[in-house]
Amino acid sequence: MRVRIPTPLRSYTGRAEVEAEGATLGALLADLDRLYPGLRFRVVDEQERTRPHVRFFVNGEAVRDLGRPLAPDDVVFIVPA
């Protein structure tokens, strides 16, 4: 699926949009961290909670639950608040 990367995190990916996989938002973030080490820690804390300054949008819908199911054709935006 397509993942839009905000400017503050592009030092990890080198680009504004990347491809990653995951059945849930949490699994997607794990795949992103596998591909771009260190990225997940910038958006999820040690207690597996989304950091307060980060928002996720799946197909335009605000999502906070890392267990949110995803489909292969979804578009995920990571947005710093």
Kinemage of the C-alpha trace (Angstrom):
@kinemage 1
@onewidth
@group {chain A} dominant
@subgroup {mainchain}
@vectorlist {calphas} color= white
{ca met a 1} P 0.000 0.000 0.000
{ca arg a 2} L 1.046 3.586 -0.444
{ca val a 3} L 2.296 5.516 2.574
{ca arg a 4} L 2.761 9.280 2.430
{ca ile a 5} L 5.743 10.381 4.509
{ca pro a 6} L 5.859 13.865 6.083
{ca thr a 7} L 8.902 16.067 5.581
{ca pro a 8} L 10.309 15.506 9.129
{ca leu a 9} L 10.504 11.731 8.476
{ca arg a 10} L 11.868 11.835 4.940
{ca ser a 11} L 15.418 11.587 6.235
{ca tyr a 12} L 14.530 7.920 6.890
{ca thr a 13} L 12.909 7.186 3.527
{ca gly a 14} L 14.461 9.718 1.177
{ca arg a 15} L 11.113 10.329 -0.494
{ca ala a 16} L 7.575 11.561 0.069
{ca glu a 17} L 5.797 8.307 -0.741
{ca val a 18} L 6.786 4.693 -0.149
{ca glu a 19} L 5.249 1.237 -0.483
{ca ala a 20} L 4.832 -1.056 2.541
{ca glu a 21} L 2.674 -3.964 3.685
{ca gly a 22} L 0.624 -4.805 6.743
{ca ala a 23} L -2.764 -6.210 7.689
{ca thr a 24} L -3.102 -3.556 10.416
{ca leu a 25} L -1.718 -0.089 11.007
{ca gly a 26} L 0.686 -1.547 13.608
{ca ala a 27} L 1.908 -4.190 11.151
{ca leu a 28} L 2.362 -1.518 8.496
{ca leu a 29} L 4.524 0.499 10.884
{ca ala a 30} L 6.583 -2.615 11.658
{ca asp a 31} L 7.144 -3.152 7.921
{ca leu a 32} L 8.112 0.502 7.504
{ca asp a 33} L 10.614 0.096 10.337
{ca arg a 34} L 12.042 -3.011 8.660
{ca leu a 35} L 12.480 -1.049 5.435
{ca tyr a 36} L 13.515 2.228 7.094
{ca pro a 37} L 15.023 1.481 10.533
{ca gly a 38} L 14.157 4.018 13.232
{ca leu a 39} L 11.042 5.425 11.583
{ca arg a 40} L 8.542 3.581 13.804
{ca phe a 41} L 10.074 4.905 17.024
{ca arg a 42} L 9.444 8.445 15.792
{ca val a 43} L 5.676 7.794 15.597
{ca val a 44} L 5.008 5.119 18.277
{ca asp a 45} L 6.321 5.185 21.849
{ca glu a 46} L 7.633 2.393 24.116
{ca gln a 47} L 4.097 1.665 25.378
{ca glu a 48} L 2.886 1.013 21.808
{ca arg a 49} L 0.901 4.252 21.730
{ca thr a 50} L 0.880 6.764 18.944
{ca arg a 51} L 3.013 9.749 19.918
{ca pro a 52} L 0.873 12.813 20.761
{ca his a 53} L 2.244 14.887 17.882
{ca val a 54} L 1.487 12.284 15.184
{ca arg a 55} L -1.761 11.550 13.354
{ca phe a 56} L -2.563 8.788 10.897
{ca phe a 57} L -5.114 9.006 8.115
{ca val a 58} L -6.261 5.980 6.140
{ca asn a 59} L -8.023 6.965 2.920
{ca gly a 60} L -8.738 10.359 4.492
{ca glu a 61} L -10.146 8.945 7.763
{ca ala a 62} L -8.367 9.826 11.028
{ca val a 63} L -7.123 6.670 12.779
{ca arg a 64} L -5.592 6.281 16.256
{ca asp a 65} L -5.928 2.513 16.722
{ca leu a 66} L -2.805 0.577 15.699
{ca gly a 67} L -5.023 -2.494 15.344
{ca arg a 68} L -7.027 -0.843 12.553
{ca pro a 69} L -7.288 -3.326 9.636
{ca leu a 70} L -5.826 -2.196 6.323
{ca ala a 71} L -6.419 -3.278 2.740
{ca pro a 72} L -3.651 -3.520 0.107
{ca asp a 73} L -5.115 -0.603 -1.862
{ca asp a 74} L -5.355 1.785 1.116
{ca val a 75} L -3.421 5.042 1.217
{ca val a 76} L -1.949 5.927 4.614
{ca phe a 77} L -0.808 9.425 5.538
{ca ile a 78} L 1.479 10.053 8.505
{ca val a 79} L 0.946 13.636 9.638
{ca pro a 80} L 2.889 15.502 12.327
{ca ala a 81} L 0.496 17.619 14.398
